[in-house]
Amino acid sequence: MIQRIQSVYLFIASIAIYAFYLFPIANILSADGAKKIMITGVFETLNGQVAQTTPFTLLSVVTGIVGIIPLILIFLYKNRKRQATYVYLAVLLLIGLSFWIAQTVKGASNGLLQVSDYGIGAGLSSVSILFLVLAAKGILRDEKLVKSADRLR
C-alpha cells in the first residue's frame, strides 16, 4: 500500500534530492568577489550583479533523474523484493552522484574551499541516503511480516 512508512521515507528522500536546486553546496568569499556553487552551476557576484559563470547542465539533468527514482519506487509496493533491490540501486546511484558533485565542487572552487564554506546542499545527499536506507529497512520488515503471516495460514 502507498500509505506505508517507507513511502514517506522515499518521498522525503526525493525532496532532499530536489532540494539541491534550492540550496547552495558551497559559498566562497574571496578578494575577487563571492561565489555560490549550486547544482545548476557557479554563480558569481560581478559588479554588484549575480551572474552564472559556469553552468552544470548535465549534472542538473542527472540530479533531476535521480530525484524521480524514489518517487517511482513508491508505486512498486506490490513487489517488495524488487522494490528493495531498486532502493539499494538508488543508494548506489546517489553515492555516485555525491562523488560527482564533490569532484565538480572541488574543480569549481580552485582549491579555495574551506570547511566553513560548505552550505546546506553539501549534506543533502547524506540525508537522502539515510532516508533511502530507512525505506529499505521498512520494505524488508514488511516482507518479513508477510512471510510470517503466510506461515500461519
Backbone as a printed PyTorch tensor [residue, N CA C, xyz], in Angstrom:
tensor([[[  0.8240,  -1.1810,   0.0000],
         [  0.0000,   0.0000,   0.0000],
         [  0.8700,   1.2470,   0.0000]],

        [[  0.2950,   2.3170,  -0.4800],
         [  1.0520,   3.5530,  -0.5990],
         [  1.2160,   4.2440,   0.7540]],

        [[  0.3610,   4.0040,   1.7220],
         [  0.4360,   4.7150,   2.9920],
         [  1.4020,   4.0900,   3.9940]],

        [[  2.3150,   3.2770,   3.5500],
         [  3.3000,   2.6900,   4.4450],
         [  4.3700,   3.7240,   4.8010]],

        [[  5.0960,   3.4670,   5.8850],
         [  6.1090,   4.4170,   6.3450],
         [  7.2540,   4.5410,   5.3340]],

        [[  7.5670,   3.4360,   4.6290],
         [  8.6540,   3.5230,   3.6550],
         [  8.2840,   4.4200,   2.4840]],

        [[  6.9990,   4.5800,   2.2040],
         [  6.5790,   5.5280,   1.1670],
         [  6.8940,   6.9550,   1.6060]],

        [[  6.7120,   7.2370,   2.8720],
         [  7.0540,   8.5550,   3.4070],
         [  8.5680,   8.7650,   3.3270]],

        [[  9.3290,   7.7390,   3.6830],
         [ 10.7920,   7.8400,   3.6020],
         [ 11.2510,   8.0740,   2.1660]],

        [[ 10.6670,   7.3660,   1.2220],
         [ 11.0390,   7.5510,  -0.1840],
         [ 10.6770,   8.9490,  -0.6590]],

        [[  9.5350,   9.4620,  -0.2240],
         [  9.1270,  10.8120,  -0.5960],
         [ 10.0840,  11.8540,  -0.0210]],

        [[ 10.4760,  11.6830,   1.2340],
         [ 11.4100,  12.6270,   1.8660],
         [ 12.7800,  12.5520,   1.1880]],

        [[ 13.2050,  11.3510,   0.7880],
         [ 14.4780,  11.2140,   0.0700],
         [ 14.4280,  11.9660,  -1.2510]],

        [[ 13.3050,  11.8870,  -1.9420],
         [ 13.1500,  12.6070,  -3.2040],
         [ 13.1640,  14.1160,  -2.9850]],

        [[ 12.4980,  14.5720,  -1.9400],
         [ 12.5010,  16.0070,  -1.6290],
         [ 13.9160,  16.4790,  -1.2960]],

        [[ 14.6700,  15.6540,  -0.5750],
         [ 16.0530,  16.0230,  -0.2330],
         [ 16.9160,  16.1220,  -1.4910]],

        [[ 16.6690,  15.2600,  -2.4560],
         [ 17.4420,  15.3280,  -3.7040],
         [ 17.0700,  16.5860,  -4.4820]],

        [[ 15.7820,  16.8910,  -4.5510],
         [ 15.3650,  18.0900,  -5.2760],
         [ 15.7300,  19.3740,  -4.5370]],

        [[ 16.0380,  19.3020,  -3.2610],
         [ 16.4760,  20.4840,  -2.5130],
         [ 17.8530,  20.9580,  -2.9680]],

        [[ 18.5700,  20.1160,  -3.7220],
         [ 19.8460,  20.5510,  -4.3020],
         [ 19.6520,  21.7950,  -5.1740]],

        [[ 18.4820,  21.9080,  -5.8060],
         [ 18.2260,  23.0440,  -6.6810],
         [ 17.9810,  24.3330,  -5.8980]],

        [[ 17.6480,  24.2220,  -4.6180],
         [ 17.3480,  25.4030,  -3.8120],
         [ 18.5250,  25.9100,  -3.0010]],

        [[ 19.3100,  24.9810,  -2.4590],
         [ 20.3530,  25.3580,  -1.5170],
         [ 21.7380,  25.2510,  -2.1570]],

        [[ 22.6340,  26.1840,  -1.8210],
         [ 23.9930,  26.1190,  -2.3700],
         [ 24.8050,  24.9940,  -1.7160]],

        [[ 25.6960,  24.4420,  -2.4990],
         [ 26.5920,  23.4070,  -1.9910],
         [ 27.7630,  24.0600,  -1.2590]],

        [[ 28.2330,  25.1740,  -1.8070],
         [ 29.3470,  25.8830,  -1.1840],
         [ 29.2390,  27.3730,  -1.4870]],

        [[ 29.7090,  28.1740,  -0.5510],
         [ 29.8030,  29.6240,  -0.7070],
         [ 31.2570,  30.0090,  -0.4860]],

        [[ 31.8310,  30.7070,  -1.4420],
         [ 33.2370,  31.0850,  -1.3400],
         [ 33.3500,  32.6080,  -1.4080]],

        [[ 33.9540,  33.1740,  -0.3960],
         [ 34.2230,  34.6060,  -0.3800],
         [ 35.7070,  34.8130,  -0.6140]],

        [[ 36.0350,  35.6150,  -1.5940],
         [ 37.4400,  35.9020,  -1.8830],
         [ 37.5790,  37.3920,  -2.1860]],

        [[ 38.7870,  37.8100,  -2.4900],
         [ 39.0280,  39.2160,  -2.8050],
         [ 38.3730,  39.5970,  -4.1330]],

        [[ 38.1920,  38.6190,  -5.0130],
         [ 37.5730,  38.8930,  -6.3140],
         [ 36.0650,  39.0780,  -6.2060]],

        [[ 35.4570,  38.5040,  -5.1910],
         [ 34.0120,  38.5780,  -5.0280],
         [ 33.4990,  37.3110,  -4.3870]],

        [[ 32.1990,  37.1410,  -4.4290],
         [ 31.5760,  35.9650,  -3.8210],
         [ 31.1700,  34.9820,  -4.9020]],

        [[ 31.3630,  33.7010,  -4.5910],
         [ 30.9620,  32.6140,  -5.4750],
         [ 29.9720,  31.7370,  -4.7340]],

        [[ 28.9260,  31.3380,  -5.4230],
         [ 27.9690,  30.3970,  -4.8700],
         [ 27.9240,  29.2080,  -5.8270]],

        [[ 28.2890,  28.0360,  -5.3230],
         [ 28.2830,  26.8250,  -6.1460],
         [ 27.0050,  26.0610,  -5.8400]],

        [[ 26.1770,  25.9200,  -6.8720],
         [ 24.9220,  25.1890,  -6.7500],
         [ 24.9390,  24.0280,  -7.7340]],

        [[ 23.8910,  23.2190,  -7.7030],
         [ 23.8200,  22.0710,  -8.5860],
         [ 23.6400,  22.5170, -10.0410]],

        [[ 23.1280,  23.7250, -10.2440],
         [ 22.9030,  24.2200, -11.5970],
         [ 24.1170,  24.9380, -12.1770]],

        [[ 25.0580,  25.3350, -11.3240],
         [ 26.2490,  25.9960, -11.8240],
         [ 26.9090,  26.8700, -10.7700]],

        [[ 27.8690,  27.6390, -11.2300],
         [ 28.6020,  28.5590, -10.3640],
         [ 28.0530,  29.9600, -10.6030]],

        [[ 27.6470,  30.6110,  -9.5230],
         [ 27.1290,  31.9640,  -9.6010],
         [ 28.1190,  32.8820,  -8.9090]],

        [[ 28.5330,  33.9510,  -9.6060],
         [ 29.4960,  34.9040,  -9.0520],
         [ 28.8780,  36.2900,  -8.9850]],

        [[ 29.3320,  37.0490,  -8.0040],
         [ 28.9190,  38.4390,  -7.8910],
         [ 29.9520,  39.2940,  -8.6080]],

        [[ 29.5340,  39.8660,  -9.7210],
         [ 30.4120,  40.7080, -10.5250],
         [ 29.7690,  42.0790, -10.6710]],

        [[ 30.4400,  43.1060, -10.2070],
         [ 29.9470,  44.4890, -10.2820],
         [ 28.5690,  44.6520,  -9.6460]],

        [[ 28.3390,  43.9730,  -8.5440],
         [ 27.0780,  44.0830,  -7.8450],
         [ 25.9520,  43.2380,  -8.4230]],

        [[ 26.2160,  42.5200,  -9.4940],
         [ 25.2120,  41.6720, -10.1320],
         [ 25.6040,  40.2080,  -9.9540]],

        [[ 24.6040,  39.3650,  -9.6970],
         [ 24.8450,  37.9300,  -9.5920],
         [ 24.6400,  37.3240, -10.9750]],

        [[ 25.6720,  36.6400, -11.4680],
         [ 25.6090,  36.0500, -12.8080],
         [ 26.1370,  34.6270, -12.7570]],

        [[ 25.5440,  33.7750, -13.5640],
         [ 26.0180,  32.3920, -13.6570],
         [ 27.1990,  32.3710, -14.6110]],

        [[ 28.3420,  31.9370, -14.0860],
         [ 29.5440,  31.9180, -14.9140],
         [ 29.8200,  30.5470, -15.5050]],

        [[ 29.4760,  29.4910, -14.7840],
         [ 29.7010,  28.1300, -15.2570],
         [ 28.4390,  27.3110, -15.0400]],

        [[ 27.7900,  26.8720, -16.1230],
         [ 26.6050,  26.0190, -15.9310],
         [ 27.0010,  24.5440, -15.7860]],

        [[ 26.2500,  23.8230, -14.9790],
         [ 26.4230,  22.3760, -14.8290],
         [ 25.1720,  21.6930, -15.3810]],

        [[ 24.9870,  21.7380, -16.6900],
         [ 23.7580,  21.2490, -17.3160],
         [ 23.5720,  19.7580, -17.1120]],

        [[ 24.5890,  18.9730, -17.4110],
         [ 24.4730,  17.5180, -17.2980],
         [ 24.2580,  17.0940, -15.8510]],

        [[ 24.9430,  17.7290, -14.9350],
         [ 24.7750,  17.4340, -13.5140],
         [ 23.3590,  17.7640, -13.0500]],

        [[ 22.8000,  18.8450, -13.5410],
         [ 21.4310,  19.2180, -13.1850],
         [ 20.4260,  18.2010, -13.7040]],

        [[ 20.6170,  17.7450, -14.9290],
         [ 19.6980,  16.7740, -15.5220],
         [ 19.7750,  15.4350, -14.7900]],

        [[ 20.9740,  14.9890, -14.5010],
         [ 21.1490,  13.7060, -13.8050],
         [ 20.5720,  13.7810, -12.3940]],

        [[ 20.7280,  14.9060, -11.7240],
         [ 20.1480,  15.0840, -10.3930],
         [ 18.6270,  15.0170, -10.4520]],

        [[ 18.0340,  15.6050, -11.4820],
         [ 16.5850,  15.5260, -11.6520],
         [ 16.1090,  14.1020, -11.8820]],

        [[ 16.8640,  13.3390, -12.6570],
         [ 16.5030,  11.9460, -12.9260],
         [ 16.6450,  11.1010, -11.6600]],

        [[ 17.7180,  11.3070, -10.9210],
         [ 17.9190,  10.5600,  -9.6780],
         [ 16.8470,  10.9340,  -8.6530]],

        [[ 16.3490,  12.1590,  -8.6940],
         [ 15.2900,  12.5770,  -7.7870],
         [ 13.9470,  11.9330,  -8.0950]],

        [[ 13.7300,  11.5560,  -9.3400],
         [ 12.4720,  10.9080,  -9.7280],
         [ 12.4370,   9.4560,  -9.2580]],

        [[ 13.5780,   8.8200,  -9.1570],
         [ 13.6410,   7.3890,  -8.8460],
         [ 12.9290,   7.0320,  -7.5410]],

        [[ 13.1630,   7.7220,  -6.4200],
         [ 12.4030,   7.3580,  -5.2030],
         [ 10.8940,   7.5390,  -5.3510]],

        [[ 10.4710,   8.5210,  -6.1430],
         [  9.0360,   8.7020,  -6.3630],
         [  8.4410,   7.5330,  -7.1360]],

        [[  9.1780,   7.0140,  -8.0960],
         [  8.7230,   5.8490,  -8.8580],
         [  8.7010,   4.6110,  -7.9700]],

        [[  9.6740,   4.5030,  -7.0810],
         [  9.7640,   3.3300,  -6.2080],
         [  8.5950,   3.2390,  -5.2250]],

        [[  7.9430,   4.3410,  -4.9520],
         [  6.7750,   4.3100,  -4.0610],
         [  5.6970,   3.4080,  -4.6430]],

        [[  5.5510,   3.4310,  -5.9570],
         [  4.4670,   2.7090,  -6.6070],
         [  4.8150,   1.2630,  -6.9640]],

        [[  5.9630,   0.7680,  -6.5210],
         [  6.3250,  -0.6350,  -6.7170],
         [  6.0240,  -1.4560,  -5.4660]],

        [[  5.0140,  -1.0600,  -4.7120],
         [  4.7250,  -1.6900,  -3.4310],
         [  4.2070,  -3.1140,  -3.5590]],

        [[  3.7390,  -3.5240,  -4.7310],
         [  3.1930,  -4.8760,  -4.8720],
         [  4.2830,  -5.9410,  -4.9110]],

        [[  5.4640,  -5.5660,  -5.3480],
         [  6.5940,  -6.4950,  -5.4010],
         [  7.6940,  -5.9440,  -4.4900]],

        [[  7.6610,  -6.3340,  -3.2330],
         [  8.5670,  -5.7670,  -2.2390],
         [ 10.0240,  -6.1390,  -2.4770]],

        [[ 10.2890,  -7.3360,  -2.9730],
         [ 11.6840,  -7.7230,  -3.2170],
         [ 12.3040,  -6.8480,  -4.3030]],

        [[ 11.5600,  -6.6140,  -5.3680],
         [ 12.0710,  -5.7600,  -6.4430],
         [ 12.2150,  -4.3240,  -5.9490]],

        [[ 11.2680,  -3.8740,  -5.1350],
         [ 11.3290,  -2.5270,  -4.5980],
         [ 12.5700,  -2.3490,  -3.7220]],

        [[ 12.8670,  -3.3230,  -2.8790],
         [ 14.0590,  -3.2400,  -2.0240],
         [ 15.3260,  -3.2410,  -2.8650]],

        [[ 15.3550,  -4.0640,  -3.9130],
         [ 16.5290,  -4.1020,  -4.7910],
         [ 16.7480,  -2.7490,  -5.4620]],

        [[ 15.6660,  -2.1410,  -5.9450],
         [ 15.7840,  -0.8490,  -6.6030],
         [ 16.1530,   0.2660,  -5.6210]],

        [[ 15.7320,   0.1300,  -4.3920],
         [ 16.1260,   1.1290,  -3.3900],
         [ 17.6350,   1.0660,  -3.1620]],

        [[ 18.1670,  -0.1540,  -3.0770],
         [ 19.6210,  -0.2810,  -2.9090],
         [ 20.3740,   0.2340,  -4.1390]],

        [[ 19.8160,   0.0220,  -5.3240],
         [ 20.4340,   0.5810,  -6.5330],
         [ 20.3680,   2.1070,  -6.5230]],

        [[ 19.2730,   2.6620,  -6.0080],
         [ 19.1510,   4.1120,  -5.8910],
         [ 20.1940,   4.6680,  -4.9200]],

        [[ 20.4770,   3.9260,  -3.8560],
         [ 21.5220,   4.3560,  -2.9160],
         [ 22.8780,   4.3940,  -3.6290]],

        [[ 23.1650,   3.3740,  -4.4190],
         [ 24.4280,   3.3550,  -5.1650],
         [ 24.5030,   4.5050,  -6.1660]],

        [[ 23.3970,   4.7740,  -6.8610],
         [ 23.3600,   5.9090,  -7.7860],
         [ 23.5870,   7.2240,  -7.0580]],

        [[ 23.0050,   7.3500,  -5.8910],
         [ 23.1520,   8.5760,  -5.1200],
         [ 24.5750,   8.7360,  -4.5900]],

        [[ 25.2200,   7.6480,  -4.2430],
         [ 26.6230,   7.7200,  -3.8270],
         [ 27.4830,   8.1740,  -5.0010]],

        [[ 27.2090,   7.6360,  -6.1870],
         [ 27.9370,   8.0700,  -7.3770],
         [ 27.6860,   9.5300,  -7.6990]],

        [[ 26.4290,   9.9670,  -7.5610],
         [ 26.1010,  11.3730,  -7.8000],
         [ 26.8020,  12.2660,  -6.7800]],

        [[ 26.8650,  11.8270,  -5.5400],
         [ 27.5490,  12.6050,  -4.4980],
         [ 29.0290,  12.7620,  -4.8090]],

        [[ 29.6420,  11.6860,  -5.2930],
         [ 31.0530,  11.7670,  -5.6760],
         [ 31.2360,  12.7400,  -6.8350]],

        [[ 30.3370,  12.6750,  -7.8130],
         [ 30.4040,  13.5710,  -8.9610],
         [ 30.2320,  15.0310,  -8.5160]],

        [[ 29.2970,  15.2730,  -7.6220],
         [ 29.0840,  16.6310,  -7.1130],
         [ 30.3220,  17.1180,  -6.3630]],

        [[ 30.9230,  16.2360,  -5.5570],
         [ 32.1190,  16.6240,  -4.7950],
         [ 33.2740,  16.9780,  -5.7310]],

        [[ 33.4580,  16.1970,  -6.7860],
         [ 34.5290,  16.4850,  -7.7320],
         [ 34.2590,  17.7740,  -8.5060]],

        [[ 32.9970,  18.0210,  -8.8320],
         [ 32.6410,  19.2440,  -9.5430],
         [ 32.8700,  20.4700,  -8.6690]],

        [[ 32.4820,  20.3770,  -7.4090],
         [ 32.6860,  21.4960,  -6.4790],
         [ 34.1760,  21.7250,  -6.2560]],

        [[ 34.9230,  20.6450,  -6.1600],
         [ 36.3710,  20.7750,  -5.9590],
         [ 37.0210,  21.4700,  -7.1550]],

        [[ 36.5770,  21.1220,  -8.3500],
         [ 37.1200,  21.7620,  -9.5470],
         [ 36.6770,  23.2100,  -9.6900]],

        [[ 35.4620,  23.5150,  -9.3020],
         [ 34.9410,  24.8760,  -9.4350],
         [ 35.5040,  25.8220,  -8.3830]],

        [[ 35.9440,  25.2750,  -7.2580],
         [ 36.4290,  26.1450,  -6.1810],
         [ 37.8970,  26.5150,  -6.3410]],

        [[ 38.6210,  25.8380,  -7.2190],
         [ 40.0440,  26.1180,  -7.4640],
         [ 40.8870,  26.0340,  -6.2050]],

        [[ 40.5500,  25.1230,  -5.3030],
         [ 41.3320,  24.9180,  -4.0870],
         [ 41.0860,  25.9500,  -3.0080]],

        [[ 40.1100,  26.8240,  -3.1720],
         [ 39.8410,  27.8690,  -2.1850],
         [ 38.8380,  27.4390,  -1.1310]],

        [[ 38.3380,  26.2150,  -1.2210],
         [ 37.2560,  25.7510,  -0.3520],
         [ 37.7870,  25.3630,   1.0220]],

        [[ 37.1240,  25.8830,   2.0650],
         [ 37.4350,  25.5300,   3.4390],
         [ 36.2010,  24.8860,   4.0560]],

        [[ 36.3470,  24.3330,   5.2250],
         [ 35.2480,  23.6330,   5.8860],
         [ 34.0730,  24.5740,   6.1480]],

        [[ 34.3490,  25.8080,   6.4860],
         [ 33.2800,  26.7580,   6.8060],
         [ 32.5260,  27.2280,   5.5640]],

        [[ 33.0090,  26.9070,   4.3880],
         [ 32.3940,  27.3750,   3.1560],
         [ 31.2680,  26.4810,   2.6600]],

        [[ 31.1090,  25.2940,   3.2170],
         [ 30.0870,  24.3870,   2.7320],
         [ 28.7050,  24.8590,   3.1440]],

        [[ 27.7480,  24.6880,   2.2350],
         [ 26.3800,  25.1020,   2.5070],
         [ 25.4980,  23.9190,   2.8650]],

        [[ 24.2030,  24.1820,   2.9080],
         [ 23.2350,  23.1460,   3.2540],
         [ 23.2410,  22.0340,   2.2150]],

        [[ 23.4680,  22.3820,   0.9720],
         [ 23.4520,  21.4030,  -0.1090],
         [ 24.5100,  20.3210,   0.0220]],

        [[ 25.5490,  20.5870,   0.7790],
         [ 26.6120,  19.5900,   0.9430],
         [ 26.1410,  18.3780,   1.7390]],

        [[ 25.1620,  18.5440,   2.6000],
         [ 24.6850,  17.4300,   3.4200],
         [ 23.4100,  16.7750,   2.9120]],

        [[ 22.8580,  17.2930,   1.8390],
         [ 21.5790,  16.7610,   1.3520],
         [ 21.6820,  15.3420,   0.8140]],

        [[ 22.8050,  15.0030,   0.2050],
         [ 22.9340,  13.6370,  -0.3080],
         [ 22.9910,  12.6330,   0.8400]],

        [[ 23.6120,  13.0010,   1.9420],
         [ 23.6450,  12.1210,   3.1130],
         [ 22.2550,  11.9280,   3.6940]],

        [[ 21.4700,  12.9910,   3.7180],
         [ 20.1010,  12.9010,   4.2310],
         [ 19.2640,  11.9870,   3.3510]],

        [[ 19.3930,  12.1370,   2.0440],
         [ 18.5930,  11.2980,   1.1490],
         [ 19.0430,   9.8410,   1.2060]],

        [[ 20.3280,   9.5840,   1.3650],
         [ 20.8060,   8.2020,   1.5150],
         [ 20.2490,   7.6020,   2.8080]],

        [[ 20.2370,   8.3880,   3.8850],
         [ 19.6860,   7.9170,   5.1510],
         [ 18.2210,   7.5060,   4.9960]],

        [[ 17.4240,   8.3360,   4.3340],
         [ 16.0120,   8.0080,   4.1750],
         [ 15.7970,   6.8420,   3.2110]],

        [[ 16.6670,   6.6750,   2.2390],
         [ 16.5610,   5.5040,   1.3650],
         [ 16.8640,   4.2210,   2.1350]],

        [[ 17.8500,   4.2620,   3.0090],
         [ 18.1750,   3.0860,   3.8220],
         [ 17.0380,   2.7810,   4.7970]],

        [[ 16.4390,   3.8140,   5.3860],
         [ 15.2870,   3.5960,   6.2570],
         [ 14.1160,   2.9930,   5.4880]],

        [[ 13.9230,   3.4310,   4.2520],
         [ 12.8590,   2.8660,   3.4240],
         [ 13.1390,   1.3990,   3.1280]],

        [[ 14.3920,   1.0620,   2.8440],
         [ 14.7480,  -0.3350,   2.5730],
         [ 14.4930,  -1.1990,   3.8070]],

        [[ 14.8300,  -0.6870,   4.9840],
         [ 14.5520,  -1.4390,   6.2080],
         [ 13.0580,  -1.6510,   6.3960]],

        [[ 12.2550,  -0.6430,   6.0930],
         [ 10.8120,  -0.7820,   6.2010],
         [ 10.2440,  -1.7780,   5.2100]],

        [[ 10.7770,  -1.7930,   4.0180],
         [ 10.3330,  -2.7450,   2.9950],
         [ 10.6620,  -4.1640,   3.4210]],

        [[ 11.8710,  -4.3680,   3.9150],
         [ 12.2560,  -5.7100,   4.3510],
         [ 11.4600,  -6.1410,   5.5880]],

        [[ 11.1080,  -5.2060,   6.4620],
         [ 10.2800,  -5.5180,   7.6170],
         [  8.8770,  -5.9550,   7.1640]],

        [[  8.3380,  -5.2860,   6.1540],
         [  7.0350,  -5.6860,   5.6110],
         [  7.1030,  -7.0700,   4.9810]],

        [[  8.1750,  -7.3460,   4.2710],
         [  8.3390,  -8.6610,   3.6340],
         [  8.4160,  -9.7620,   4.6930]],

        [[  9.1220,  -9.4850,   5.7630],
         [  9.2250, -10.4580,   6.8570],
         [  7.8590, -10.6800,   7.5070]],

        [[  7.0870,  -9.6270,   7.6770],
         [  5.7570,  -9.7310,   8.2550],
         [  4.8230, -10.5520,   7.3630]],

        [[  4.8910, -10.3600,   6.0750],
         [  4.0470, -11.1130,   5.1480],
         [  4.4400, -12.5890,   5.1520]],

        [[  5.7310, -12.8860,   5.2030],
         [  6.1750, -14.2840,   5.2400],
         [  5.7230, -14.9490,   6.5210]],

        [[  5.7710, -14.2470,   7.6400],
         [  5.3330, -14.8590,   8.8910],
         [  3.8130, -15.0770,   8.8790]],

        [[  3.0670, -14.2040,   8.2540],
         [  1.6220, -14.3830,   8.1460],
         [  1.2950, -15.5630,   7.2200]],

        [[  2.1080, -15.7650,   6.1800],
         [  1.8850, -16.8890,   5.2770],
         [  2.1570, -18.2180,   5.9840]],

        [[  3.1040, -18.2450,   6.9000],
         [  3.3780, -19.4760,   7.6300],
         [  2.2370, -19.8520,   8.5410]],

        [[  1.5270, -18.8490,   9.0520],
         [  0.4210, -19.1080,   9.9500],
         [ -0.8050, -19.6480,   9.2220]],

        [[ -0.9240, -19.3730,   7.9370],
         [ -2.0880, -19.8570,   7.1910],
         [ -2.0280, -21.2930,   6.9530]]])
